[in-house]
Every structure is written in structure tokens, then in C-alpha cells.
Amino acid sequence: MTKTIVVKIGTSSLTQPETGQLALSTIATLAETLCHLRSQGHRVILVSSGAVGVGCARLGLTERPKAIALKQAVAAVGQGRLIRIYDDLFTTLQQAIAQVLLTRSDLVQRSRYLNAYNTFQELLGLGVIPIVNENDTVAIDELKFGDNDTLSALVASLVEADWLFLLTDVDRLYSADPRSVPDARPIALVSSIKELAQLQIGSQGSQWGTGGMVTKISAARIAIAAGVRTVITQGRFPRNIEKIIQGELIGTHFEPQLEPTSARKRWIAYGLLPAGKLYLDEGAIAAISLAGKSLLAAGIKAVEGEFDTQDAVQLCDSNGNEIARGLVNYNSNDLQKIRGCHSREIPTILGYAGVETVIHRDNLVLI
């Protein structure tokens, strides 16, 4: 049965940790593995980090640049070399590839989001393996994915993939960082994302990358909400991907939600960037999370940030824990005036009729 498979490989797996030079044997094995999956009829997308790391090596830089402009310039150098290596390897294997560079704004605007979906579908239909990376050269700091774990999860959600593989420098998820905690407990299966709440996961990535285990857990949260089975496993052994698909329990598996969130609600939850926060009382939290109700002004305790009508906002409890996201029917100035008020008072306070709900349940998604 044909599956859609998204594979993300990080800088730590693509490069030698001491020098930042490309680990060509790993890349070659990865290419062979993905081509074998294609020969079995599967649809494959590769999300590849490494442009900045490769650019550093090409330019003789010993540290990853921190300044935005320099990092973008280095990424431009590295991306060209990286895609050339991929093209050489896949051409040898008689497999067509495509370079797809995305920015967060490509997924924020609904029309561009749908256009990206259509482009991926056409490429996959042609038997091409898209190789995806963030377009670091033009991305502005406020509209960045931040790491390719998040990007890969959003791509997996966009194309409604069956599998997402997050290839990293450890063999699986642990209860703590095994590099610093020798007795860290390995985790083979996560049936619910809630199981991760009490884990102490190190947030630091490798010297050359940006993604640590925290970003991979966040990525898994996005993917499983879309019904995508997600696996964290060792990037140095790409052939394990096939073994896992065949049923071997390698790495850490995150079971997908039985009833995936709709495509539009996934776009609201993870495609859009929240412009503000609404802090809710316990009654409002229960209404939206347990009863599936819309959010009313009466349940809002505080408003944070500046935003316009139909912007995405985070809905939080009194401790700042995110409960949901949604599209607001009022801007932040008006919400400051009507928060805590009954819906029938809104016309008098604002001087116009407005609408009864602050966020309609059709535009609200639990996180």
C-alpha cells in the first residue's frame, strides 16, 4: 500500500560533529534508502537541514554565525553546495529531485498554503522526491520556522503524510539527555503527547544545528494532530527507516490521533503565527475544551498583544499554559473593552452590534 513518507535529517546527522564537513557516506545511504522506498511505490519527501553548516565549512568558519545577515549569506553558499551533492547522488540512482525552499509566510497566507499543497501533490505524482529546506536567505526573523523539525512537521501535516521520521544524533527519546544523564530511561512508545509533560528533556541541540529534543517533541505534537505517525531515530543509520515501516520497534514512536484535526484547523493551529494571547477563566476553559463551545467575551480575564480581527491568538489559562488557538472576531483594542462582559453588553460598550462570539468554535482548535 502506497504511503506518503516525510524524512527530516538534521545538521548533526549530515555533518561531522568535529569539523562540520559533510558526512557523505550517511547522505549516500540516505539517498539509497529513499530511492528504495520510491521503487516500492511510496511517495517520499526529504526535509534537509545543513545549508548553514555546509556554508560554514565551505567558507572556513569555525562557528555557526549568530548575526542574521551573515547567517543568511552563509546559508546561500551552503544551500547551493548541499543541493548539488543531493542531485549528484540521486541522479546516479536515476531518481529525479526538486528543491523546495519555504518561508513561514508561505504557510501563513491561506492561498499560498494551498498552492504549496498543490505543488507538492504534483511533484509526488510525477515520482519526484522534493528536498525541502527553509529559505534562510530571505526569511525574516519574525517569520521563521526556527528549526527544521517544525518545518518537517508542518510539511507532513500539509501533505497529510502517513509517516514522519525525525533523524537525529541519538537513537530515541529518553527521559533525560543521555549524553549528560547516564541512567536516562529510553522511551519506545508515546501513546499520548500528554505523557511527555513530566519529562526533563534537554533543550540544546548540537553545535552545528538548531534543533534539540524539545523541538522534536513539539514537531511530533503537530504531526500526530494531523494523523501522522512520527518516529525519532538515529540519523547515522538511514536504513532503519525501512525496518521501522516494516514493523521493527526502533527509535521512539508517537502514535497519531485517531481522529485527525481538519486541514483548516491545522492551518489555524500551526500554520498561522499567533499575534496575541487571551487569558481565560475556568468556566471558559471548560466550555471550549470539554463542551466544544465558542469563546465568549465573559470568559476572558486579560488580553495581551496587539492584533486585528481574524488574526490568530493563543488561548491560555491563568498560568499561561496554552489551551487552544483561534481566529478572533474583534481586534485587541475592542477586546480590552469588552473582556469579562456579557455578550448583550457589547453593542452598548463598543457602539456597534458586533458578533456574539469572540472566537467561533469553527475557528477554534484545541492544542
C-alpha positions as a printed NumPy array, in Angstrom:
array([[  0.   ,   0.   ,   0.   ],
       [  1.377,   3.397,  -1.017],
       [  2.413,   5.624,   1.88 ],
       [  3.451,   9.265,   1.981],
       [  6.677,   9.484,   3.965],
       [  8.419,  12.646,   5.18 ],
       [ 12.008,  12.267,   6.378],
       [ 13.804,  15.061,   8.188],
       [ 17.554,  14.821,   8.632],
       [ 19.32 ,  17.296,  10.872],
       [ 22.658,  19.004,  10.59 ],
       [ 24.1  ,  16.772,  13.328],
       [ 23.45 ,  13.7  ,  11.153],
       [ 24.517,  15.294,   7.865],
       [ 27.861,  16.6  ,   9.068],
       [ 30.901,  15.504,  11.04 ],
       [ 30.464,  16.9  ,  14.58 ],
       [ 34.114,  17.934,  14.942],
       [ 34.568,  19.727,  11.628],
       [ 31.138,  20.453,  10.176],
       [ 32.182,  18.711,   6.947],
       [ 29.5  ,  16.675,   5.197],
       [ 29.13 ,  13.03 ,   6.23 ],
       [ 28.964,  11.805,   2.644],
       [ 28.539,   8.12 ,   3.496],
       [ 25.429,   8.906,   5.564],
       [ 23.981,  11.08 ,   2.803],
       [ 24.649,   8.378,   0.201],
       [ 22.944,   5.721,   2.339],
       [ 20.004,   8.053,   2.907],
       [ 19.634,   8.62 ,  -0.841],
       [ 19.706,   4.866,  -1.5  ],
       [ 17.082,   4.273,   1.197],
       [ 14.726,   6.926,  -0.137],
       [ 15.102,   5.614,  -3.682],
       [ 14.288,   2.107,  -2.484],
       [ 11.137,   3.441,  -0.83 ],
       [ 10.213,   5.147,  -4.111],
       [ 10.744,   1.876,  -6.008],
       [  8.189,   0.281,  -3.677],
       [  5.635,   2.882,  -4.753],
       [  5.844,   5.168,  -1.732],
       [  5.726,   8.965,  -2.028],
       [  8.789,  10.496,  -0.353],
       [  9.706,  13.995,   0.823],
       [ 13.086,  14.858,   2.349],
       [ 13.42 ,  17.846,   4.671],
       [ 17.125,  18.547,   4.893],
       [ 18.979,  20.87 ,   7.207],
       [ 22.628,  21.645,   6.694],
       [ 22.813,  24.74 ,   4.489],
       [ 24.362,  26.939,   7.171],
       [ 26.643,  24.177,   8.438],
       [ 27.863,  23.358,   4.924],
       [ 28.312,  27.049,   4.187],
       [ 30.436,  27.436,   7.302],
       [ 32.694,  24.585,   6.195],
       [ 32.929,  25.961,   2.647],
       [ 33.932,  29.399,   3.939],
       [ 36.261,  28.111,   6.65 ],
       [ 34.162,  29.439,   9.537],
       [ 34.694,  27.651,  12.853],
       [ 31.437,  28.746,  14.493],
       [ 27.847,  28.992,  13.336],
       [ 27.109,  32.709,  12.676],
       [ 24.697,  34.471,  15.006],
       [ 24.129,  37.703,  13.053],
       [ 21.094,  37.336,  10.781],
       [ 22.66 ,  38.862,   7.653],
       [ 25.809,  36.746,   7.916],
       [ 23.823,  33.593,   8.591],
       [ 21.661,  34.241,   5.519],
       [ 24.735,  34.793,   3.353],
       [ 26.353,  31.602,   4.642],
       [ 23.102,  29.69 ,   4.019],
       [ 23.114,  30.855,   0.392],
       [ 26.619,  29.444,  -0.041],
       [ 25.781,  26.177,   1.705],
       [ 22.396,  25.522,   0.077],
       [ 23.883,  25.513,  -3.402],
       [ 26.562,  23.007,  -2.443],
       [ 24.119,  20.851,  -0.486],
       [ 21.569,  20.529,  -3.294],
       [ 24.346,  19.829,  -5.806],
       [ 25.509,  16.868,  -3.716],
       [ 21.957,  15.568,  -3.419],
       [ 21.408,  15.971,  -7.16 ],
       [ 24.613,  14.089,  -7.99 ],
       [ 23.683,  11.202,  -5.682],
       [ 20.067,  10.918,  -6.8  ],
       [ 20.989,  11.282, -10.485],
       [ 23.332,   8.303, -10.105],
       [ 20.339,   6.398,  -8.732],
       [ 18.143,   7.667, -11.619],
       [ 15.808,   9.5  ,  -9.259],
       [ 14.512,  12.993, -10.027],
       [ 14.53 ,  15.514,  -7.19 ],
       [ 13.178,  19.033,  -6.726],
       [ 14.414,  21.82 ,  -4.489],
       [ 11.615,  23.411,  -2.442],
       [ 12.581,  26.377,  -0.269],
       [  9.847,  27.607,   2.064],
       [  9.352,  30.508,   4.435],
       [  6.805,  30.693,   7.225],
       [  4.813,  33.253,   5.243],
       [  4.198,  30.559,   2.602],
       [  2.077,  28.741,   5.179],
       [  0.546,  31.777,   6.906],
       [ -1.433,  33.056,   3.91 ],
       [ -4.175,  30.552,   3.126],
       [ -3.891,  30.869,  -0.664],
       [ -0.131,  30.254,  -0.569],
       [ -0.658,  27.358,   1.85 ],
       [ -2.997,  25.714,  -0.648],
       [ -0.622,  26.484,  -3.512],
       [  2.212,  24.767,  -1.633],
       [ -0.065,  21.759,  -1.141],
       [ -0.846,  21.617,  -4.864],
       [  2.836,  21.88 ,  -5.81 ],
       [  3.793,  19.007,  -3.516],
       [  0.981,  16.869,  -4.907],
       [  2.141,  17.49 ,  -8.484],
       [  5.765,  16.664,  -7.626],
       [  4.815,  13.49 ,  -5.794],
       [  2.511,  12.493,  -8.647],
       [  5.462,  12.816, -11.035],
       [  7.517,  10.462,  -8.875],
       [  9.868,  13.25 ,  -7.781],
       [ 11.455,  13.43 ,  -4.324],
       [ 11.104,  17.051,  -3.118],
       [ 14.028,  18.206,  -0.983],
       [ 12.759,  20.884,   1.377],
       [ 14.57 ,  23.461,   3.469],
       [ 13.726,  26.815,   4.971],
       [ 14.674,  29.669,   2.652],
       [ 17.158,  31.114,   5.133],
       [ 18.457,  33.661,   2.646],
       [ 15.218,  35.67 ,   2.576],
       [ 13.381,  34.624,   5.763],
       [ 12.991,  37.398,   8.32 ],
       [ 13.413,  36.593,  11.989],
       [  9.749,  37.19 ,  12.853],
       [  8.589,  34.773,  10.137],
       [ 10.971,  31.848,  10.589],
       [ 10.139,  28.252,  11.328],
       [ 13.082,  28.387,  13.724],
       [ 14.103,  24.787,  13.113],
       [ 13.53 ,  22.116,  10.509],
       [ 11.797,  19.803,  12.975],
       [  8.88 ,  22.237,  12.955],
       [  9.148,  22.68 ,   9.187],
       [  9.059,  18.92 ,   8.598],
       [  6.005,  18.502,  10.827],
       [  4.185,  21.3  ,   9.007],
       [  5.064,  19.737,   5.646],
       [  3.869,  16.327,   6.897],
       [  0.633,  17.958,   8.041],
       [  0.267,  19.865,   4.765],
       [  0.592,  16.776,   2.554],
       [ -1.316,  14.543,   5.019],
       [  1.608,  12.134,   5.302],
       [  1.421,   8.681,   6.844],
       [  4.898,   8.796,   8.408],
       [  7.275,  11.473,   9.697],
       [ 10.826,  10.401,  10.54 ],
       [ 12.928,  12.804,  12.611],
       [ 16.526,  11.645,  12.176],
       [ 18.793,  12.908,  14.926],
       [ 22.052,  12.215,  16.793],
       [ 20.504,   9.942,  19.441],
       [ 18.766,   6.626,  18.867],
       [ 15.466,   7.59 ,  20.518],
       [ 13.764,   9.828,  23.059],
       [ 14.951,   9.477,  26.653],
       [ 13.559,  10.634,  29.987],
       [ 16.58 ,  12.98 ,  30.176],
       [ 19.573,  13.805,  27.974],
       [ 21.569,  10.53 ,  27.822],
       [ 24.725,  12.477,  26.995],
       [ 24.71 ,  14.006,  30.478],
       [ 22.454,  11.647,  32.48 ],
       [ 23.828,   8.061,  32.241],
       [ 20.73 ,   6.398,  33.726],
       [ 18.253,   8.2  ,  31.457],
       [ 15.322,   5.91 ,  30.637],
       [ 14.68 ,   5.096,  26.94 ],
       [ 11.131,   5.684,  25.684],
       [  9.928,   3.351,  22.935],
       [  6.298,   4.435,  22.54 ],
       [  4.329,   7.591,  23.257],
       [  0.618,   6.854,  23.064],
       [ -0.399,  10.39 ,  24.021],
       [  1.512,  13.664,  23.874],
       [  0.356,  14.265,  27.456],
       [  2.748,  11.529,  28.584],
       [  5.639,  13.906,  27.897],
       [  4.549,  16.6  ,  30.338],
       [  6.747,  15.437,  33.216],
       [  9.854,  14.567,  31.209],
       [ 13.029,  16.586,  31.615],
       [ 14.257,  16.974,  28.071],
       [ 17.416,  18.908,  27.256],
       [ 16.724,  21.897,  25.02 ],
       [ 20.151,  22.283,  23.446],
       [ 20.889,  20.946,  20.002],
       [ 24.308,  20.125,  18.601],
       [ 26.986,  22.726,  17.932],
       [ 26.062,  22.896,  14.25 ],
       [ 22.278,  22.568,  14.426],
       [ 19.377,  24.465,  15.986],
       [ 17.007,  21.667,  16.961],
       [ 17.144,  19.858,  20.299],
       [ 14.804,  17.202,  21.616],
       [ 12.279,  19.827,  22.747],
       [ 11.731,  20.925,  19.147],
       [ 11.272,  17.303,  18.079],
       [  8.57 ,  16.785,  20.699],
       [  6.86 ,  19.979,  19.511],
       [  7.107,  18.706,  15.944],
       [  5.616,  15.368,  16.977],
       [  2.712,  17.23 ,  18.581],
       [  1.955,  18.971,  15.271],
       [  2.296,  15.791,  13.233],
       [  0.217,  13.443,  15.375],
       [ -2.602,  16.015,  15.429],
       [ -2.647,  15.577,  11.647],
       [ -2.794,  11.798,  11.969],
       [  0.886,  11.31 ,  11.077],
       [  2.781,   8.525,  12.861],
       [  6.053,  10.093,  13.994],
       [  9.361,   8.421,  14.807],
       [ 12.535,   9.813,  16.375],
       [ 15.53 ,   7.667,  15.448],
       [ 19.273,   7.669,  14.808],
       [ 20.266,   9.613,  11.708],
       [ 23.512,   7.715,  11.136],
       [ 21.538,   4.618,  10.134],
       [ 19.044,   5.701,   7.442],
       [ 18.243,   2.09 ,   6.509],
       [ 16.358,   1.826,   9.798],
       [ 13.561,   3.79 ,   8.105],
       [ 12.62 ,   0.75 ,   6.031],
       [ 12.896,  -1.575,   9.012],
       [ 10.557,   0.656,  11.015],
       [  7.979,   0.802,   8.223],
       [  8.121,  -2.997,   8.098],
       [  7.255,  -3.165,  11.793],
       [ 10.51 ,  -3.16 ,  13.766],
       [ 10.35 ,  -1.134,  17.003],
       [ 13.391,   1.07 ,  16.506],
       [ 13.544,   4.565,  17.99 ],
       [ 10.624,   6.323,  19.682],
       [  7.177,   6.075,  18.077],
       [  4.453,   8.683,  18.589],
       [  1.014,   7.279,  17.851],
       [ -1.186,   9.564,  15.714],
       [ -4.548,  10.905,  16.828],
       [ -7.341,   8.526,  15.883],
       [ -9.415,  11.441,  14.61 ],
       [ -7.022,  13.904,  12.937],
       [ -7.741,  17.614,  13.151],
       [ -9.187,  19.034,   9.916],
       [ -6.794,  20.636,   7.433],
       [ -8.214,  24.117,   8.027],
       [ -7.94 ,  23.83 ,  11.796],
       [ -4.354,  22.553,  11.46 ],
       [ -3.613,  25.676,   9.436],
       [ -5.114,  27.828,  12.206],
       [ -3.224,  25.967,  14.931],
       [  0.192,  25.594,  13.344],
       [  0.359,  27.428,  10.035],
       [ -0.505,  30.848,  11.434],
       [  1.651,  32.81 ,  13.856],
       [ -0.291,  33.914,  16.96 ],
       [ -0.467,  37.695,  17.259],
       [ -1.575,  37.795,  20.897],
       [ -2.897,  35.919,  23.915],
       [ -6.233,  35.73 ,  25.693],
       [ -6.251,  34.553,  29.313],
       [ -9.437,  32.687,  30.198],
       [-11.286,  31.86 ,  33.399],
       [-12.007,  28.26 ,  34.373],
       [-15.56 ,  28.391,  33.073],
       [-14.457,  29.445,  29.599],
       [-11.719,  26.8  ,  29.536],
       [-14.246,  24.094,  30.404],
       [-16.694,  25.397,  27.802],
       [-14.226,  25.278,  24.909],
       [-12.213,  22.203,  25.912],
       [-14.917,  19.926,  27.305],
       [-18.163,  21.126,  25.747],
       [-16.874,  22.267,  22.345],
       [-18.349,  25.756,  22.748],
       [-17.346,  29.06 ,  21.178],
       [-15.419,  31.61 ,  23.242],
       [-17.463,  34.496,  24.652],
       [-16.178,  37.8  ,  25.995],
       [-17.394,  36.996,  29.513],
       [-14.76 ,  34.279,  29.918],
       [-11.774,  36.472,  29.037],
       [ -9.757,  37.723,  32.018],
       [ -6.93 ,  39.5  ,  30.198],
       [ -5.769,  40.443,  26.698],
       [ -2.109,  40.528,  25.662],
       [ -0.613,  41.857,  22.423],
       [ -1.91 ,  43.939,  19.535],
       [ -3.926,  42.202,  16.85 ],
       [ -6.654,  42.75 ,  14.277],
       [ -9.908,  40.98 ,  13.525],
       [ -9.335,  37.452,  12.13 ],
       [ -5.787,  37.254,  13.481],
       [ -4.772,  34.063,  15.258],
       [ -4.371,  34.226,  19.042],
       [ -3.408,  31.817,  21.796],
       [ -5.947,  30.946,  24.482],
       [ -4.272,  30.377,  27.849],
       [ -5.163,  29.53 ,  31.43 ],
       [ -4.223,  31.813,  34.32 ],
       [ -0.74 ,  30.23 ,  34.484],
       [ -0.019,  30.953,  30.84 ],
       [ -0.432,  27.36 ,  29.646],
       [ -1.786,  27.285,  26.103],
       [ -5.175,  25.593,  25.79 ],
       [ -6.202,  26.43 ,  22.237],
       [ -5.766,  28.773,  19.281],
       [ -8.318,  30.559,  17.19 ],
       [ -9.261,  33.42 ,  14.876],
       [-10.685,  36.418,  16.739],
       [-13.764,  38.387,  15.718],
       [-12.553,  41.549,  17.5  ],
       [ -9.302,  43.481,  17.498],
       [ -7.245,  43.824,  20.664],
       [ -8.472,  47.35 ,  21.473],
       [-12.12 ,  46.315,  21.388],
       [-11.417,  43.12 ,  23.316],
       [ -9.806,  45.12 ,  26.1  ],
       [-13.106,  46.987,  26.439],
       [-15.455,  44.002,  26.377],
       [-13.431,  41.317,  28.202],
       [-15.385,  39.899,  31.117],
       [-18.633,  41.385,  29.816],
       [-21.827,  39.626,  28.79 ],
       [-22.465,  39.441,  25.046],
       [-25.614,  41.581,  25.32 ],
       [-23.485,  44.462,  26.686],
       [-21.159,  44.57 ,  23.66 ],
       [-23.236,  46.929,  21.44 ],
       [-23.512,  49.481,  24.253],
       [-19.786,  49.328,  25.087],
       [-18.467,  49.428,  21.518],
       [-21.193,  51.453,  19.835],
       [-21.84 ,  48.848,  17.163],
       [-23.568,  45.473,  17.116],
       [-20.537,  43.244,  16.635],
       [-20.956,  39.476,  16.977],
       [-21.86 ,  37.304,  19.945],
       [-18.706,  35.175,  19.914],
       [-15.113,  36.328,  20.305],
       [-13.935,  33.116,  18.627],
       [-16.459,  30.842,  16.941],
       [-15.924,  27.15 ,  17.591],
       [-15.423,  26.558,  13.847],
       [-12.35 ,  28.824,  14.077],
       [-11.047,  27.367,  17.343],
       [ -8.73 ,  24.376,  17.78 ],
       [ -7.505,  22.768,  20.996],
       [ -3.733,  22.416,  21.363]])
